[in-house]
Amino acid sequence: MAPLTIDVPHHLGREGAKARLSSRVGELGSHMPGGMAEVTSSWSGPYEMALRISAMGQGIAARLEVEEARVRVHLDLPPMLAMFSGLIGNAVREGGAKMLEDKRG
């Protein structure tokens, strides 16, 4: 496995970001290539979410650490996807920013 860490900044505060992730985690599968991925999630700690993503015959383990001003995403990429780590990192950063966007105005 190839580790990849991405920081996604936000302005929601720790509790707000946790609530947003909890309410929108079901949308993650539609953001994967082909729009069909199986995503399972659980809170492994007060501010740590564990994810398992399965798509196109590949499995990715992820861990999200929710902090006051960022979510730190840790991915374990299988060797077949490691060569795309730059693209994957950018997609996670952009998708995460949209998911955590503060729409209060």
C-alpha positions in Angstrom: 0.0 0.0 0.0 1.1 3.5 -0.7 0.2 6.1 2.0 -1.2 9.5 0.9 -2.1 12.4 3.2 -4.3 15.3 2.1 -5.3 18.3 4.2 -8.7 19.8 3.4 -9.2 23.2 5.1 -12.6 24.4 6.4 -14.2 27.1 8.5 -16.8 25.0 10.3 -15.0 24.3 13.5 -14.4 20.8 14.7 -18.0 20.0 15.6 -19.4 21.5 12.5 -17.0 19.6 10.2 -17.8 16.3 12.1 -21.6 17.0 11.6 -21.1 17.8 7.9 -19.1 14.6 7.3 -21.6 12.5 9.2 -24.5 13.9 7.2 -22.9 13.7 3.8 -20.7 10.6 3.9 -23.3 8.7 1.9 -22.5 11.0 -1.1 -18.9 9.8 -1.4 -19.7 6.9 -3.7 -21.2 9.1 -6.4 -17.9 11.1 -6.6 -15.8 8.1 -7.5 -15.0 7.3 -11.2 -18.0 5.7 -12.8 -20.2 7.1 -10.0 -20.5 3.7 -8.4 -18.5 2.9 -5.3 -19.3 1.1 -2.1 -18.4 3.2 0.9 -18.6 2.0 4.5 -17.8 4.3 7.4 -17.6 4.4 11.1 -16.4 6.7 13.8 -13.3 5.1 15.3 -12.8 7.9 17.8 -14.6 11.2 18.8 -13.0 13.0 15.8 -11.7 10.2 13.6 -13.7 8.5 10.9 -12.6 5.2 9.2 -13.7 4.6 5.6 -13.4 1.6 3.3 -14.0 2.4 -0.4 -14.4 -0.3 -3.0 -14.6 0.6 -6.7 -13.5 -1.0 -9.9 -12.1 -4.0 -8.2 -9.9 -1.9 -5.9 -10.2 -1.3 -2.2 -9.0 1.8 -0.4 -8.7 2.3 3.3 -9.0 5.9 4.6 -8.9 7.6 7.9 -10.2 11.2 8.4 -9.0 13.2 11.4 -11.3 16.2 12.0 -9.5 19.2 13.4 -10.7 22.7 14.1 -9.7 24.2 10.7 -8.9 21.2 8.6 -9.7 17.5 7.9 -6.6 15.4 7.4 -7.3 12.5 5.1 -5.0 9.5 5.2 -5.4 7.1 2.3 -3.7 3.7 1.8 -3.7 3.3 -2.0 -3.2 -0.1 -3.6 -0.2 -0.3 -5.9 -2.4 -0.1 -9.0 -3.7 3.3 -7.9 -0.4 4.7 -6.4 0.7 6.0 -9.8 -2.4 8.3 -9.7 -1.7 9.7 -6.3 -1.4 13.3 -7.6 -4.8 13.1 -9.3 -6.4 11.3 -6.4 -5.0 13.9 -4.0 -6.4 16.8 -6.0 -9.8 15.1 -6.4 -10.0 14.5 -2.6 -8.9 18.1 -1.8 -11.5 19.6 -4.3 -14.3 17.2 -3.3 -13.6 17.6 0.4 -13.6 21.4 0.1 -17.1 21.3 -1.6 -18.4 18.9 1.0 -17.1 21.1 3.8 -18.0 24.4 2.2 -19.6 26.8 4.8 -22.8 28.0 3.1 -23.9 30.2 5.9 -23.0 33.3 3.9 
